[in-house]
Amino acid sequence: MQIYHSKVNALNVFDIADPTTPELIATMATPGAPQGIAIVDDYVYIADVTSMQVVRNEAAAINRVSEFKTDGRYQHTIADIKI
């Protein structure tokens, strides 16, 4: 079992098979500060203010699949995500 944790400019994945000793198994840098996370199957969708990241969680590694960036000319930010 895994749990996802966002922090400033990063997404962390922890293995919590033994809840008394969580183990960090993967980290991925994000362009902005993650504001919301949604998980569907092996895909993690991250709203990080400046962009939306789509990453795939594959056996202790997380790999970026796609990214949508706001262009910076507008006041638009990506603050949350729901699936």
MINU-970610 format. One record per atom (N, C-alpha, C): residue number from 1; residue in three letters; atom name; x, y, z. Coordinates in steps of 0.2 Angstrom, whole numbers, plus 2048, in hexadecimal, padded with zeros to 3 digits. Atoms other than C-alpha are relative to their C-alpha. Example, Ala and Ser with C-alpha at 12.3 -4.5 7.8 and 13.67 -1.06 7.14 Angstrom:
2
<pt><n>1</n><res>ala</res><atom>N</atom><X>804</X><Y>7FA</Y><Z>800</Z></pt>
<pt><n>1</n><res>ala</res><atom>CA</atom><X>83E</X><Y>7EA</Y><Z>827</Z></pt>
<pt><n>1</n><res>ala</res><atom>C</atom><X>804</X><Y>806</Y><Z>800</Z></pt>
<pt><n>2</n><res>ser</res><atom>N</atom><X>7FC</X><Y>7FA</Y><Z>7FF</Z></pt>
<pt><n>2</n><res>ser</res><atom>CA</atom><X>844</X><Y>7FB</Y><Z>824</Z></pt>
<pt><n>2</n><res>ser</res><atom>C</atom><X>7FC</X><Y>805</Y><Z>803</Z></pt>
// end
This chain:
83
<pt><n>1</n><res>met</res><atom>N</atom><X>804</X><Y>7FA</Y><Z>800</Z></pt>
<pt><n>1</n><res>met</res><atom>CA</atom><X>800</X><Y>800</Y><Z>800</Z></pt>
<pt><n>1</n><res>met</res><atom>C</atom><X>804</X><Y>806</Y><Z>800</Z></pt>
<pt><n>2</n><res>gln</res><atom>N</atom><X>7FC</X><Y>7FA</Y><Z>800</Z></pt>
<pt><n>2</n><res>gln</res><atom>CA</atom><X>806</X><Y>811</Y><Z>7FC</Z></pt>
<pt><n>2</n><res>gln</res><atom>C</atom><X>7FC</X><Y>807</Y><Z>802</Z></pt>
<pt><n>3</n><res>ile</res><atom>N</atom><X>803</X><Y>7FA</Y><Z>7FE</Z></pt>
<pt><n>3</n><res>ile</res><atom>CA</atom><X>803</X><Y>823</Y><Z>802</Z></pt>
<pt><n>3</n><res>ile</res><atom>C</atom><X>804</X><Y>805</Y><Z>7FC</Z></pt>
<pt><n>4</n><res>tyr</res><atom>N</atom><X>7FD</X><Y>7FB</Y><Z>804</Z></pt>
<pt><n>4</n><res>tyr</res><atom>CA</atom><X>806</X><Y>833</Y><Z>7F8</Z></pt>
<pt><n>4</n><res>tyr</res><atom>C</atom><X>800</X><Y>806</Y><Z>804</Z></pt>
<pt><n>5</n><res>his</res><atom>N</atom><X>7FF</X><Y>7FA</Y><Z>7FC</Z></pt>
<pt><n>5</n><res>his</res><atom>CA</atom><X>80D</X><Y>843</Y><Z>800</Z></pt>
<pt><n>5</n><res>his</res><atom>C</atom><X>803</X><Y>805</Y><Z>7FC</Z></pt>
<pt><n>6</n><res>ser</res><atom>N</atom><X>7FE</X><Y>7FB</Y><Z>804</Z></pt>
<pt><n>6</n><res>ser</res><atom>CA</atom><X>80F</X><Y>853</Y><Z>7F8</Z></pt>
<pt><n>6</n><res>ser</res><atom>C</atom><X>804</X><Y>805</Y><Z>805</Z></pt>
<pt><n>7</n><res>lys</res><atom>N</atom><X>7FD</X><Y>7FA</Y><Z>7FD</Z></pt>
<pt><n>7</n><res>lys</res><atom>CA</atom><X>81B</X><Y>861</Y><Z>7FE</Z></pt>
<pt><n>7</n><res>lys</res><atom>C</atom><X>803</X><Y>805</Y><Z>7FB</Z></pt>
<pt><n>8</n><res>val</res><atom>N</atom><X>7FE</X><Y>7FB</Y><Z>804</Z></pt>
<pt><n>8</n><res>val</res><atom>CA</atom><X>823</X><Y>870</Y><Z>7F7</Z></pt>
<pt><n>8</n><res>val</res><atom>C</atom><X>804</X><Y>7FD</Y><Z>7FA</Z></pt>
<pt><n>9</n><res>asn</res><atom>N</atom><X>7FD</X><Y>802</Y><Z>806</Z></pt>
<pt><n>9</n><res>asn</res><atom>CA</atom><X>828</X><Y>86C</Y><Z>7E5</Z></pt>
<pt><n>9</n><res>asn</res><atom>C</atom><X>802</X><Y>7F8</Y><Z>800</Z></pt>
<pt><n>10</n><res>ala</res><atom>N</atom><X>7FF</X><Y>807</Y><Z>801</Z></pt>
<pt><n>10</n><res>ala</res><atom>CA</atom><X>827</X><Y>859</Y><Z>7E7</Z></pt>
<pt><n>10</n><res>ala</res><atom>C</atom><X>7FA</X><Y>7FC</Y><Z>802</Z></pt>
<pt><n>11</n><res>leu</res><atom>N</atom><X>805</X><Y>806</Y><Z>7FF</Z></pt>
<pt><n>11</n><res>leu</res><atom>CA</atom><X>81C</X><Y>849</Y><Z>7E8</Z></pt>
<pt><n>11</n><res>leu</res><atom>C</atom><X>804</X><Y>7FB</Y><Z>803</Z></pt>
<pt><n>12</n><res>asn</res><atom>N</atom><X>7FD</X><Y>806</Y><Z>7FD</Z></pt>
<pt><n>12</n><res>asn</res><atom>CA</atom><X>822</X><Y>83B</Y><Z>7F4</Z></pt>
<pt><n>12</n><res>asn</res><atom>C</atom><X>7FB</X><Y>7FB</Y><Z>800</Z></pt>
<pt><n>13</n><res>val</res><atom>N</atom><X>804</X><Y>807</Y><Z>7FF</Z></pt>
<pt><n>13</n><res>val</res><atom>CA</atom><X>81C</X><Y>829</Y><Z>7F4</Z></pt>
<pt><n>13</n><res>val</res><atom>C</atom><X>803</X><Y>7FC</Y><Z>805</Z></pt>
<pt><n>14</n><res>phe</res><atom>N</atom><X>7FD</X><Y>804</Y><Z>7FA</Z></pt>
<pt><n>14</n><res>phe</res><atom>CA</atom><X>81D</X><Y>81F</Y><Z>804</Z></pt>
<pt><n>14</n><res>phe</res><atom>C</atom><X>7FC</X><Y>7F9</Y><Z>7FF</Z></pt>
<pt><n>15</n><res>asp</res><atom>N</atom><X>803</X><Y>807</Y><Z>7FF</Z></pt>
<pt><n>15</n><res>asp</res><atom>CA</atom><X>81A</X><Y>80C</Y><Z>806</Z></pt>
<pt><n>15</n><res>asp</res><atom>C</atom><X>7FE</X><Y>800</Y><Z>807</Z></pt>
<pt><n>16</n><res>ile</res><atom>N</atom><X>803</X><Y>800</Y><Z>7F9</Z></pt>
<pt><n>16</n><res>ile</res><atom>CA</atom><X>80F</X><Y>80A</Y><Z>815</Z></pt>
<pt><n>16</n><res>ile</res><atom>C</atom><X>7FD</X><Y>7F9</Y><Z>801</Z></pt>
<pt><n>17</n><res>ala</res><atom>N</atom><X>802</X><Y>807</Y><Z>7FF</Z></pt>
<pt><n>17</n><res>ala</res><atom>CA</atom><X>80E</X><Y>7F7</Y><Z>814</Z></pt>
<pt><n>17</n><res>ala</res><atom>C</atom><X>800</X><Y>7FE</Y><Z>808</Z></pt>
<pt><n>18</n><res>asp</res><atom>N</atom><X>7FF</X><Y>800</Y><Z>7F9</Z></pt>
<pt><n>18</n><res>asp</res><atom>CA</atom><X>814</X><Y>7F8</Y><Z>826</Z></pt>
<pt><n>18</n><res>asp</res><atom>C</atom><X>7FF</X><Y>807</Y><Z>803</Z></pt>
<pt><n>19</n><res>pro</res><atom>N</atom><X>802</X><Y>7F9</Y><Z>7FE</Z></pt>
<pt><n>19</n><res>pro</res><atom>CA</atom><X>80B</X><Y>808</Y><Z>82D</Z></pt>
<pt><n>19</n><res>pro</res><atom>C</atom><X>805</X><Y>802</Y><Z>806</Z></pt>
<pt><n>20</n><res>thr</res><atom>N</atom><X>7FC</X><Y>7FE</Y><Z>7FA</Z></pt>
<pt><n>20</n><res>thr</res><atom>CA</atom><X>817</X><Y>808</Y><Z>83C</Z></pt>
<pt><n>20</n><res>thr</res><atom>C</atom><X>807</X><Y>803</Y><Z>7FD</Z></pt>
<pt><n>21</n><res>thr</res><atom>N</atom><X>7FA</X><Y>7FE</Y><Z>803</Z></pt>
<pt><n>21</n><res>thr</res><atom>CA</atom><X>826</X><Y>80B</Y><Z>830</Z></pt>
<pt><n>21</n><res>thr</res><atom>C</atom><X>7FF</X><Y>802</Y><Z>7F9</Z></pt>
<pt><n>22</n><res>pro</res><atom>N</atom><X>801</X><Y>7FE</Y><Z>807</Z></pt>
<pt><n>22</n><res>pro</res><atom>CA</atom><X>821</X><Y>814</Y><Z>820</Z></pt>
<pt><n>22</n><res>pro</res><atom>C</atom><X>807</X><Y>801</Y><Z>7FD</Z></pt>
<pt><n>23</n><res>glu</res><atom>N</atom><X>7FA</X><Y>7FF</Y><Z>803</Z></pt>
<pt><n>23</n><res>glu</res><atom>CA</atom><X>82F</X><Y>814</Y><Z>813</Z></pt>
<pt><n>23</n><res>glu</res><atom>C</atom><X>7FF</X><Y>804</Y><Z>7FA</Z></pt>
<pt><n>24</n><res>leu</res><atom>N</atom><X>800</X><Y>7FB</Y><Z>806</Z></pt>
<pt><n>24</n><res>leu</res><atom>CA</atom><X>832</X><Y>822</Y><Z>806</Z></pt>
<pt><n>24</n><res>leu</res><atom>C</atom><X>803</X><Y>7FB</Y><Z>7FA</Z></pt>
<pt><n>25</n><res>ile</res><atom>N</atom><X>7FE</X><Y>805</Y><Z>806</Z></pt>
<pt><n>25</n><res>ile</res><atom>CA</atom><X>833</X><Y>818</Y><Z>7F5</Z></pt>
<pt><n>25</n><res>ile</res><atom>C</atom><X>801</X><Y>804</Y><Z>7FA</Z></pt>
<pt><n>26</n><res>ala</res><atom>N</atom><X>7FF</X><Y>7FC</Y><Z>806</Z></pt>
<pt><n>26</n><res>ala</res><atom>CA</atom><X>832</X><Y>826</Y><Z>7E8</Z></pt>
<pt><n>26</n><res>ala</res><atom>C</atom><X>7FF</X><Y>808</Y><Z>802</Z></pt>
<pt><n>27</n><res>thr</res><atom>N</atom><X>801</X><Y>7F9</Y><Z>800</Z></pt>
<pt><n>27</n><res>thr</res><atom>CA</atom><X>833</X><Y>839</Y><Z>7E6</Z></pt>
<pt><n>27</n><res>thr</res><atom>C</atom><X>801</X><Y>803</Y><Z>7F9</Z></pt>
<pt><n>28</n><res>met</res><atom>N</atom><X>7FF</X><Y>7FD</Y><Z>807</Z></pt>
<pt><n>28</n><res>met</res><atom>CA</atom><X>830</X><Y>844</Y><Z>7D7</Z></pt>
<pt><n>28</n><res>met</res><atom>C</atom><X>7FF</X><Y>808</Y><Z>801</Z></pt>
<pt><n>29</n><res>ala</res><atom>N</atom><X>800</X><Y>7F9</Y><Z>7FF</Z></pt>
<pt><n>29</n><res>ala</res><atom>CA</atom><X>833</X><Y>857</Y><Z>7D6</Z></pt>
<pt><n>29</n><res>ala</res><atom>C</atom><X>7FA</X><Y>802</Y><Z>7FB</Z></pt>
<pt><n>30</n><res>thr</res><atom>N</atom><X>805</X><Y>7FC</Y><Z>804</Z></pt>
<pt><n>30</n><res>thr</res><atom>CA</atom><X>824</X><Y>862</Y><Z>7D0</Z></pt>
<pt><n>30</n><res>thr</res><atom>C</atom><X>802</X><Y>807</Y><Z>7FF</Z></pt>
<pt><n>31</n><res>pro</res><atom>N</atom><X>7FE</X><Y>7F9</Y><Z>802</Z></pt>
<pt><n>31</n><res>pro</res><atom>CA</atom><X>825</X><Y>873</Y><Z>7C8</Z></pt>
<pt><n>31</n><res>pro</res><atom>C</atom><X>7FE</X><Y>805</Y><Z>805</Z></pt>
<pt><n>32</n><res>gly</res><atom>N</atom><X>803</X><Y>7FB</Y><Z>7FB</Z></pt>
<pt><n>32</n><res>gly</res><atom>CA</atom><X>81A</X><Y>87B</Y><Z>7D5</Z></pt>
<pt><n>32</n><res>gly</res><atom>C</atom><X>7FE</X><Y>7FC</Y><Z>807</Z></pt>
<pt><n>33</n><res>ala</res><atom>N</atom><X>802</X><Y>803</Y><Z>7F9</Z></pt>
<pt><n>33</n><res>ala</res><atom>CA</atom><X>813</X><Y>877</Y><Z>7E7</Z></pt>
<pt><n>33</n><res>ala</res><atom>C</atom><X>7FA</X><Y>7FC</Y><Z>7FF</Z></pt>
<pt><n>34</n><res>pro</res><atom>N</atom><X>806</X><Y>804</Y><Z>801</Z></pt>
<pt><n>34</n><res>pro</res><atom>CA</atom><X>807</X><Y>869</Y><Z>7E6</Z></pt>
<pt><n>34</n><res>pro</res><atom>C</atom><X>7FA</X><Y>802</Y><Z>804</Z></pt>
<pt><n>35</n><res>gln</res><atom>N</atom><X>806</X><Y>7FE</Y><Z>7FC</Z></pt>
<pt><n>35</n><res>gln</res><atom>CA</atom><X>7F5</X><Y>86E</Y><Z>7EB</Z></pt>
<pt><n>35</n><res>gln</res><atom>C</atom><X>7FB</X><Y>7FB</Y><Z>801</Z></pt>
<pt><n>36</n><res>gly</res><atom>N</atom><X>805</X><Y>805</Y><Z>800</Z></pt>
<pt><n>36</n><res>gly</res><atom>CA</atom><X>7EB</X><Y>85F</Y><Z>7E7</Z></pt>
<pt><n>36</n><res>gly</res><atom>C</atom><X>803</X><Y>7FA</Y><Z>7FC</Z></pt>
<pt><n>37</n><res>ile</res><atom>N</atom><X>7FE</X><Y>806</Y><Z>803</Z></pt>
<pt><n>37</n><res>ile</res><atom>CA</atom><X>7EE</X><Y>84D</Y><Z>7E3</Z></pt>
<pt><n>37</n><res>ile</res><atom>C</atom><X>7FA</X><Y>7FB</Y><Z>7FF</Z></pt>
<pt><n>38</n><res>ala</res><atom>N</atom><X>805</X><Y>805</Y><Z>801</Z></pt>
<pt><n>38</n><res>ala</res><atom>CA</atom><X>7E2</X><Y>840</Y><Z>7DB</Z></pt>
<pt><n>38</n><res>ala</res><atom>C</atom><X>803</X><Y>7FA</Y><Z>7FD</Z></pt>
<pt><n>39</n><res>ile</res><atom>N</atom><X>7FD</X><Y>806</Y><Z>802</Z></pt>
<pt><n>39</n><res>ile</res><atom>CA</atom><X>7E6</X><Y>82E</Y><Z>7D8</Z></pt>
<pt><n>39</n><res>ile</res><atom>C</atom><X>7FB</X><Y>7FB</Y><Z>7FC</Z></pt>
<pt><n>40</n><res>val</res><atom>N</atom><X>804</X><Y>805</Y><Z>803</Z></pt>
<pt><n>40</n><res>val</res><atom>CA</atom><X>7DE</X><Y>822</Y><Z>7CB</Z></pt>
<pt><n>40</n><res>val</res><atom>C</atom><X>805</X><Y>7FA</Y><Z>7FD</Z></pt>
<pt><n>41</n><res>asp</res><atom>N</atom><X>7FC</X><Y>805</Y><Z>802</Z></pt>
<pt><n>41</n><res>asp</res><atom>CA</atom><X>7E6</X><Y>811</Y><Z>7C9</Z></pt>
<pt><n>41</n><res>asp</res><atom>C</atom><X>807</X><Y>801</Y><Z>801</Z></pt>
<pt><n>42</n><res>asp</res><atom>N</atom><X>7F9</X><Y>7FF</Y><Z>7FF</Z></pt>
<pt><n>42</n><res>asp</res><atom>CA</atom><X>7F9</X><Y>813</Y><Z>7C6</Z></pt>
<pt><n>42</n><res>asp</res><atom>C</atom><X>801</X><Y>808</Y><Z>7FF</Z></pt>
<pt><n>43</n><res>tyr</res><atom>N</atom><X>7FE</X><Y>7F9</Y><Z>802</Z></pt>
<pt><n>43</n><res>tyr</res><atom>CA</atom><X>7F7</X><Y>826</Y><Z>7C1</Z></pt>
<pt><n>43</n><res>tyr</res><atom>C</atom><X>7FE</X><Y>805</Y><Z>806</Z></pt>
<pt><n>44</n><res>val</res><atom>N</atom><X>801</X><Y>7FA</Y><Z>7FB</Z></pt>
<pt><n>44</n><res>val</res><atom>CA</atom><X>7F9</X><Y>835</Y><Z>7CD</Z></pt>
<pt><n>44</n><res>val</res><atom>C</atom><X>800</X><Y>806</Y><Z>7FC</Z></pt>
<pt><n>45</n><res>tyr</res><atom>N</atom><X>801</X><Y>7F9</Y><Z>803</Z></pt>
<pt><n>45</n><res>tyr</res><atom>CA</atom><X>7F2</X><Y>846</Y><Z>7C8</Z></pt>
<pt><n>45</n><res>tyr</res><atom>C</atom><X>802</X><Y>805</Y><Z>805</Z></pt>
<pt><n>46</n><res>ile</res><atom>N</atom><X>7FE</X><Y>7FB</Y><Z>7FB</Z></pt>
<pt><n>46</n><res>ile</res><atom>CA</atom><X>7FA</X><Y>854</Y><Z>7D0</Z></pt>
<pt><n>46</n><res>ile</res><atom>C</atom><X>7FF</X><Y>807</Y><Z>7FE</Z></pt>
<pt><n>47</n><res>ala</res><atom>N</atom><X>801</X><Y>7F9</Y><Z>802</Z></pt>
<pt><n>47</n><res>ala</res><atom>CA</atom><X>7F4</X><Y>866</Y><Z>7D0</Z></pt>
<pt><n>47</n><res>ala</res><atom>C</atom><X>805</X><Y>804</Y><Z>805</Z></pt>
<pt><n>48</n><res>asp</res><atom>N</atom><X>7FB</X><Y>7FD</Y><Z>7FC</Z></pt>
<pt><n>48</n><res>asp</res><atom>CA</atom><X>803</X><Y>871</Y><Z>7D5</Z></pt>
<pt><n>48</n><res>asp</res><atom>C</atom><X>801</X><Y>807</Y><Z>7FF</Z></pt>
<pt><n>49</n><res>val</res><atom>N</atom><X>801</X><Y>7F9</Y><Z>801</Z></pt>
<pt><n>49</n><res>val</res><atom>CA</atom><X>7FD</X><Y>883</Y><Z>7D2</Z></pt>
<pt><n>49</n><res>val</res><atom>C</atom><X>803</X><Y>802</Y><Z>7F9</Z></pt>
<pt><n>50</n><res>thr</res><atom>N</atom><X>7FE</X><Y>7FE</Y><Z>807</Z></pt>
<pt><n>50</n><res>thr</res><atom>CA</atom><X>808</X><Y>885</Y><Z>7C2</Z></pt>
<pt><n>50</n><res>thr</res><atom>C</atom><X>7FF</X><Y>7FB</Y><Z>7FB</Z></pt>
<pt><n>51</n><res>ser</res><atom>N</atom><X>801</X><Y>805</Y><Z>806</Z></pt>
<pt><n>51</n><res>ser</res><atom>CA</atom><X>804</X><Y>875</Y><Z>7B9</Z></pt>
<pt><n>51</n><res>ser</res><atom>C</atom><X>7FC</X><Y>7FA</Y><Z>803</Z></pt>
<pt><n>52</n><res>met</res><atom>N</atom><X>802</X><Y>806</Y><Z>7FE</Z></pt>
<pt><n>52</n><res>met</res><atom>CA</atom><X>7FB</X><Y>865</Y><Z>7BA</Z></pt>
<pt><n>52</n><res>met</res><atom>C</atom><X>804</X><Y>7FA</Y><Z>7FD</Z></pt>
<pt><n>53</n><res>gln</res><atom>N</atom><X>7FC</X><Y>805</Y><Z>802</Z></pt>
<pt><n>53</n><res>gln</res><atom>CA</atom><X>806</X><Y>856</Y><Z>7BA</Z></pt>
<pt><n>53</n><res>gln</res><atom>C</atom><X>7FC</X><Y>7F9</Y><Z>800</Z></pt>
<pt><n>54</n><res>val</res><atom>N</atom><X>802</X><Y>807</Y><Z>800</Z></pt>
<pt><n>54</n><res>val</res><atom>CA</atom><X>801</X><Y>844</Y><Z>7B5</Z></pt>
<pt><n>54</n><res>val</res><atom>C</atom><X>806</X><Y>7FB</Y><Z>801</Z></pt>
<pt><n>55</n><res>val</res><atom>N</atom><X>7FA</X><Y>804</Y><Z>7FF</Z></pt>
<pt><n>55</n><res>val</res><atom>CA</atom><X>80D</X><Y>837</Y><Z>7BC</Z></pt>
<pt><n>55</n><res>val</res><atom>C</atom><X>7FD</X><Y>7F9</Y><Z>801</Z></pt>
<pt><n>56</n><res>arg</res><atom>N</atom><X>801</X><Y>807</Y><Z>7FF</Z></pt>
<pt><n>56</n><res>arg</res><atom>CA</atom><X>80D</X><Y>824</Y><Z>7BC</Z></pt>
<pt><n>56</n><res>arg</res><atom>C</atom><X>804</X><Y>7FD</Y><Z>805</Z></pt>
<pt><n>57</n><res>asn</res><atom>N</atom><X>7FC</X><Y>804</Y><Z>7FB</Z></pt>
<pt><n>57</n><res>asn</res><atom>CA</atom><X>812</X><Y>81A</Y><Z>7CB</Z></pt>
<pt><n>57</n><res>asn</res><atom>C</atom><X>801</X><Y>7F9</Y><Z>7FE</Z></pt>
<pt><n>58</n><res>glu</res><atom>N</atom><X>7FE</X><Y>807</Y><Z>802</Z></pt>
<pt><n>58</n><res>glu</res><atom>CA</atom><X>81C</X><Y>80B</Y><Z>7C6</Z></pt>
<pt><n>58</n><res>glu</res><atom>C</atom><X>805</X><Y>7FD</Y><Z>804</Z></pt>
<pt><n>59</n><res>ala</res><atom>N</atom><X>7FB</X><Y>804</Y><Z>7FC</Z></pt>
<pt><n>59</n><res>ala</res><atom>CA</atom><X>824</X><Y>800</Y><Z>7D3</Z></pt>
<pt><n>59</n><res>ala</res><atom>C</atom><X>806</X><Y>804</Y><Z>802</Z></pt>
<pt><n>60</n><res>ala</res><atom>N</atom><X>7FB</X><Y>7FC</Y><Z>7FC</Z></pt>
<pt><n>60</n><res>ala</res><atom>CA</atom><X>82D</X><Y>80C</Y><Z>7DE</Z></pt>
<pt><n>60</n><res>ala</res><atom>C</atom><X>803</X><Y>806</Y><Z>7FC</Z></pt>
<pt><n>61</n><res>ala</res><atom>N</atom><X>7FE</X><Y>7FB</Y><Z>804</Z></pt>
<pt><n>61</n><res>ala</res><atom>CA</atom><X>82F</X><Y>819</Y><Z>7D0</Z></pt>
<pt><n>61</n><res>ala</res><atom>C</atom><X>7FA</X><Y>804</Y><Z>7FE</Z></pt>
<pt><n>62</n><res>ile</res><atom>N</atom><X>805</X><Y>7FD</Y><Z>802</Z></pt>
<pt><n>62</n><res>ile</res><atom>CA</atom><X>824</X><Y>827</Y><Z>7CB</Z></pt>
<pt><n>62</n><res>ile</res><atom>C</atom><X>803</X><Y>804</Y><Z>7FA</Z></pt>
<pt><n>63</n><res>asn</res><atom>N</atom><X>7FE</X><Y>7FE</Y><Z>806</Z></pt>
<pt><n>63</n><res>asn</res><atom>CA</atom><X>825</X><Y>82D</Y><Z>7B9</Z></pt>
<pt><n>63</n><res>asn</res><atom>C</atom><X>7FB</X><Y>805</Y><Z>7FD</Z></pt>
<pt><n>64</n><res>arg</res><atom>N</atom><X>804</X><Y>7FB</Y><Z>803</Z></pt>
<pt><n>64</n><res>arg</res><atom>CA</atom><X>81E</X><Y>83D</Y><Z>7B1</Z></pt>
<pt><n>64</n><res>arg</res><atom>C</atom><X>7FD</X><Y>7FD</Y><Z>7F9</Z></pt>
<pt><n>65</n><res>val</res><atom>N</atom><X>803</X><Y>803</Y><Z>806</Z></pt>
<pt><n>65</n><res>val</res><atom>CA</atom><X>811</X><Y>838</Y><Z>7A3</Z></pt>
<pt><n>65</n><res>val</res><atom>C</atom><X>7FF</X><Y>807</Y><Z>7FC</Z></pt>
<pt><n>66</n><res>ser</res><atom>N</atom><X>802</X><Y>7FA</Y><Z>804</Z></pt>
<pt><n>66</n><res>ser</res><atom>CA</atom><X>80B</X><Y>84A</Y><Z>79E</Z></pt>
<pt><n>66</n><res>ser</res><atom>C</atom><X>800</X><Y>806</Y><Z>805</Z></pt>
<pt><n>67</n><res>glu</res><atom>N</atom><X>801</X><Y>7FA</Y><Z>7FC</Z></pt>
<pt><n>67</n><res>glu</res><atom>CA</atom><X>80A</X><Y>85C</Y><Z>7A4</Z></pt>
<pt><n>67</n><res>glu</res><atom>C</atom><X>7FD</X><Y>805</Y><Z>7FD</Z></pt>
<pt><n>68</n><res>phe</res><atom>N</atom><X>803</X><Y>7FA</Y><Z>803</Z></pt>
<pt><n>68</n><res>phe</res><atom>CA</atom><X>7FF</X><Y>86B</Y><Z>7A1</Z></pt>
<pt><n>68</n><res>phe</res><atom>C</atom><X>802</X><Y>806</Y><Z>805</Z></pt>
<pt><n>69</n><res>lys</res><atom>N</atom><X>7FE</X><Y>7FA</Y><Z>7FC</Z></pt>
<pt><n>69</n><res>lys</res><atom>CA</atom><X>806</X><Y>87B</Y><Z>7A6</Z></pt>
<pt><n>69</n><res>lys</res><atom>C</atom><X>7FC</X><Y>806</Y><Z>7FE</Z></pt>
<pt><n>70</n><res>thr</res><atom>N</atom><X>803</X><Y>7F9</Y><Z>802</Z></pt>
<pt><n>70</n><res>thr</res><atom>CA</atom><X>7FE</X><Y>88C</Y><Z>7A8</Z></pt>
<pt><n>70</n><res>thr</res><atom>C</atom><X>805</X><Y>804</Y><Z>7FD</Z></pt>
<pt><n>71</n><res>asp</res><atom>N</atom><X>7FB</X><Y>7FC</Y><Z>804</Z></pt>
<pt><n>71</n><res>asp</res><atom>CA</atom><X>806</X><Y>899</Y><Z>79D</Z></pt>
<pt><n>71</n><res>asp</res><atom>C</atom><X>803</X><Y>806</Y><Z>804</Z></pt>
<pt><n>72</n><res>gly</res><atom>N</atom><X>7FD</X><Y>7FA</Y><Z>7FC</Z></pt>
<pt><n>72</n><res>gly</res><atom>CA</atom><X>809</X><Y>8A6</Y><Z>7AB</Z></pt>
<pt><n>72</n><res>gly</res><atom>C</atom><X>7FD</X><Y>807</Y><Z>7FE</Z></pt>
<pt><n>73</n><res>arg</res><atom>N</atom><X>803</X><Y>7F9</Y><Z>802</Z></pt>
<pt><n>73</n><res>arg</res><atom>CA</atom><X>800</X><Y>8B4</Y><Z>7A1</Z></pt>
<pt><n>73</n><res>arg</res><atom>C</atom><X>7FA</X><Y>802</Y><Z>804</Z></pt>
<pt><n>74</n><res>tyr</res><atom>N</atom><X>807</X><Y>7FF</Y><Z>7FD</Z></pt>
<pt><n>74</n><res>tyr</res><atom>CA</atom><X>7F0</X><Y>8B2</Y><Z>7AB</Z></pt>
<pt><n>74</n><res>tyr</res><atom>C</atom><X>801</X><Y>7FE</Y><Z>807</Z></pt>
<pt><n>75</n><res>gln</res><atom>N</atom><X>800</X><Y>801</Y><Z>7F9</Z></pt>
<pt><n>75</n><res>gln</res><atom>CA</atom><X>7EC</X><Y>8B1</Y><Z>7BD</Z></pt>
<pt><n>75</n><res>gln</res><atom>C</atom><X>7FD</X><Y>7F9</Y><Z>802</Z></pt>
<pt><n>76</n><res>his</res><atom>N</atom><X>802</X><Y>806</Y><Z>7FF</Z></pt>
<pt><n>76</n><res>his</res><atom>CA</atom><X>7E7</X><Y>89F</Y><Z>7BB</Z></pt>
<pt><n>76</n><res>his</res><atom>C</atom><X>805</X><Y>7FB</Y><Z>804</Z></pt>
<pt><n>77</n><res>thr</res><atom>N</atom><X>7FC</X><Y>805</Y><Z>7FD</Z></pt>
<pt><n>77</n><res>thr</res><atom>CA</atom><X>7EE</X><Y>892</Y><Z>7C7</Z></pt>
<pt><n>77</n><res>thr</res><atom>C</atom><X>7FC</X><Y>7F9</Y><Z>800</Z></pt>
<pt><n>78</n><res>ile</res><atom>N</atom><X>803</X><Y>807</Y><Z>7FF</Z></pt>
<pt><n>78</n><res>ile</res><atom>CA</atom><X>7EA</X><Y>87F</Y><Z>7C9</Z></pt>
<pt><n>78</n><res>ile</res><atom>C</atom><X>801</X><Y>7FF</Y><Z>807</Z></pt>
<pt><n>79</n><res>ala</res><atom>N</atom><X>800</X><Y>801</Y><Z>7F9</Z></pt>
<pt><n>79</n><res>ala</res><atom>CA</atom><X>7E5</X><Y>87D</Y><Z>7DB</Z></pt>
<pt><n>79</n><res>ala</res><atom>C</atom><X>7FD</X><Y>7FA</Y><Z>803</Z></pt>
<pt><n>80</n><res>asp</res><atom>N</atom><X>803</X><Y>806</Y><Z>7FE</Z></pt>
<pt><n>80</n><res>asp</res><atom>CA</atom><X>7DC</X><Y>86D</Y><Z>7DC</Z></pt>
<pt><n>80</n><res>asp</res><atom>C</atom><X>7FE</X><Y>7FB</Y><Z>7FA</Z></pt>
<pt><n>81</n><res>ile</res><atom>N</atom><X>801</X><Y>805</Y><Z>806</Z></pt>
<pt><n>81</n><res>ile</res><atom>CA</atom><X>7D8</X><Y>85D</Y><Z>7D2</Z></pt>
<pt><n>81</n><res>ile</res><atom>C</atom><X>7FB</X><Y>7FB</Y><Z>803</Z></pt>
<pt><n>82</n><res>lys</res><atom>N</atom><X>805</X><Y>805</Y><Z>7FE</Z></pt>
<pt><n>82</n><res>lys</res><atom>CA</atom><X>7C9</X><Y>851</Y><Z>7D3</Z></pt>
<pt><n>82</n><res>lys</res><atom>C</atom><X>7FF</X><Y>7FC</Y><Z>7FA</Z></pt>
<pt><n>83</n><res>ile</res><atom>N</atom><X>802</X><Y>805</Y><Z>805</Z></pt>
<pt><n>83</n><res>ile</res><atom>CA</atom><X>7C6</X><Y>841</Y><Z>7C9</Z></pt>
<pt><n>83</n><res>ile</res><atom>C</atom><X>7FB</X><Y>7FC</Y><Z>802</Z></pt>
// end
